[in-house]
């Protein structure tokens, strides 16, 4: 397959994305706050994939089970991580946010459970992420800047403001 490591892919994703500066600032804050928030990553980490298996129906569980067995660098794993990055709105997470303080696992679980669509829609979003990863790896096409605007939860921003 492709010899791409997870960190390299994510680094290139930052370079190709509109939110580069903000995310790189998050990376700096994350290393400074790693002892204060040990559960938080910058983007959805592949080792959390198995924890999402029983949150939805059988088709979702089947997908999670299959992707969990793959390496972190496999294109299907990268596509699943991209799906979760979009679903959880990871690019808007920063070290002072409510989402960051809760950690990636809690955020991913909540995002998966609260997705308002059917499992078939999640599988379609996964297929789109697969296509985006394939285009990126084979053709060098940048990933789309759109991050599923319908999945953005404004309540997180309201919680952040309430905590200030």
C-alpha positions as CSV (number, residue, x, y, z in Angstrom):
1,X,0.0,0.0,0.0
2,X,1.1,3.5,0.7
3,X,3.9,4.2,3.1
4,X,2.3,7.1,5.0
5,X,2.5,7.6,8.7
6,X,-0.3,9.1,10.7
7,X,1.7,12.1,11.9
8,X,2.9,12.9,8.3
9,X,-0.6,12.7,7.0
10,X,-2.0,14.9,9.8
11,X,0.9,17.4,9.3
12,X,0.1,17.7,5.6
13,X,-3.6,18.0,6.5
14,X,-2.7,21.1,8.6
15,X,-0.7,22.5,5.7
16,X,-3.6,22.1,3.3
17,X,-6.3,23.4,5.6
18,X,-7.6,26.9,6.3
19,X,-7.2,26.4,10.0
20,X,-3.5,25.8,10.0
21,X,-2.4,28.7,12.2
22,X,-5.1,27.9,14.8
23,X,-4.3,24.2,14.9
24,X,-0.6,24.8,15.1
25,X,-1.2,27.1,18.1
26,X,-3.2,24.2,19.6
27,X,-0.3,21.9,19.0
28,X,1.9,24.3,21.0
29,X,-0.6,24.6,23.8
30,X,-1.2,20.8,23.9
31,X,2.5,20.2,24.5
32,X,2.5,22.8,27.2
33,X,-0.7,21.5,28.8
34,X,0.0,17.7,28.4
35,X,0.3,17.2,32.1
36,X,-2.9,19.2,32.8
37,X,-5.0,17.5,30.1
38,X,-3.5,14.0,29.6
39,X,-6.6,12.7,27.7
40,X,-6.5,15.3,25.0
41,X,-4.9,15.1,21.5
42,X,-5.0,17.6,18.7
43,X,-7.0,15.4,16.3
44,X,-8.9,12.2,16.7
45,X,-6.3,9.5,17.5
46,X,-6.6,6.0,15.8
47,X,-6.1,4.1,19.1
48,X,-9.6,5.3,20.1
49,X,-11.4,3.7,17.2
50,X,-12.3,0.4,19.0
51,X,-14.1,2.4,21.8
52,X,-16.7,3.6,19.2
53,X,-17.8,0.1,18.2
54,X,-21.0,-0.3,20.3
55,X,-22.3,3.2,20.0
56,X,-24.6,2.7,17.0
57,X,-26.1,-0.1,14.9
58,X,-24.6,-3.3,13.5
59,X,-23.2,-1.7,10.2
60,X,-21.3,0.9,12.3
61,X,-20.0,-1.8,14.6
62,X,-18.9,-3.9,11.6
63,X,-17.0,-0.9,10.1
64,X,-15.3,0.0,13.4
65,X,-14.3,-3.7,14.0
66,X,-12.8,-3.8,10.5
67,X,-10.9,-0.5,10.7
68,X,-9.7,-1.3,14.3
69,X,-7.7,-4.3,12.9
70,X,-5.8,-2.1,10.4
71,X,-2.6,-0.2,11.0
72,X,-2.7,3.5,11.8
73,X,-1.1,4.2,8.4
74,X,-3.6,2.2,6.4
75,X,-5.7,4.5,4.1
76,X,-9.0,3.2,5.6
77,X,-7.8,4.0,9.1
78,X,-6.8,7.5,7.9
79,X,-10.3,7.8,6.4
80,X,-12.0,6.8,9.6
81,X,-9.8,9.3,11.5
82,X,-10.8,12.0,9.0
83,X,-14.4,11.1,9.4
84,X,-14.1,11.5,13.2
85,X,-12.1,14.8,12.8
86,X,-15.0,16.1,10.7
87,X,-17.7,14.7,12.9
88,X,-16.2,15.9,16.2
89,X,-15.1,19.2,14.7
90,X,-11.5,18.7,15.9
91,X,-10.1,21.6,14.0
92,X,-12.0,24.0,16.2
93,X,-10.7,22.4,19.4
94,X,-8.1,24.3,21.4
95,X,-6.5,24.0,24.8
96,X,-9.0,26.1,26.7
97,X,-12.1,24.7,25.2
98,X,-14.7,22.5,26.9
99,X,-14.1,19.7,24.3
100,X,-10.4,19.8,25.0
101,X,-10.8,19.5,28.7
102,X,-13.1,16.5,28.4
103,X,-10.7,14.7,26.1
104,X,-10.8,13.1,22.7
105,X,-12.5,9.9,23.9
106,X,-15.5,11.6,25.5
107,X,-15.8,14.0,22.6
108,X,-15.7,11.2,20.0
109,X,-18.2,9.1,21.9
110,X,-20.6,12.1,22.2
111,X,-20.2,13.1,18.6
112,X,-20.9,9.5,17.4
113,X,-23.9,9.0,19.6
114,X,-25.4,12.4,18.9
115,X,-25.1,12.2,15.1
116,X,-28.6,12.9,14.0
117,X,-28.5,10.8,10.8
118,X,-28.8,7.1,10.3
119,X,-25.9,4.7,10.2
120,X,-26.1,4.6,6.4
121,X,-25.4,8.4,6.4
122,X,-22.3,7.8,8.6
123,X,-21.1,5.1,6.2
124,X,-21.6,7.5,3.3
125,X,-19.5,10.1,5.1
126,X,-16.9,7.4,5.7
127,X,-17.0,6.6,1.9
128,X,-16.5,10.3,1.2
129,X,-13.5,10.4,3.6
130,X,-12.1,7.4,1.8
131,X,-12.4,9.1,-1.5
132,X,-10.7,12.3,-0.1
133,X,-7.8,10.2,1.3
134,X,-7.4,8.3,-1.9
135,X,-7.3,11.6,-3.9
136,X,-4.8,13.0,-1.5
137,X,-2.5,10.0,-1.5
138,X,-2.7,9.3,-5.3
139,X,-3.1,12.7,-6.8
140,X,-1.9,15.0,-4.1
141,X,-5.2,16.8,-4.1
142,X,-5.8,18.8,-1.0
143,X,-8.6,17.8,1.3
144,X,-11.8,19.9,1.1
145,X,-11.9,22.8,3.4
146,X,-15.5,22.1,4.3
147,X,-15.9,20.2,7.6
148,X,-19.5,18.9,7.5
149,X,-21.1,22.2,8.6
150,X,-24.3,20.3,9.5
151,X,-22.4,18.4,12.2
152,X,-20.9,21.5,13.9
153,X,-22.4,21.8,17.3
154,X,-22.8,25.4,18.4
155,X,-23.5,24.2,22.0
156,X,-19.7,23.6,22.4
157,X,-19.0,27.3,21.6
158,X,-21.8,28.3,24.1
159,X,-20.2,26.1,26.8
160,X,-16.8,27.6,26.2
161,X,-18.3,31.1,26.6
162,X,-20.1,30.1,29.7
163,X,-16.9,28.7,31.3
164,X,-15.1,32.0,30.7
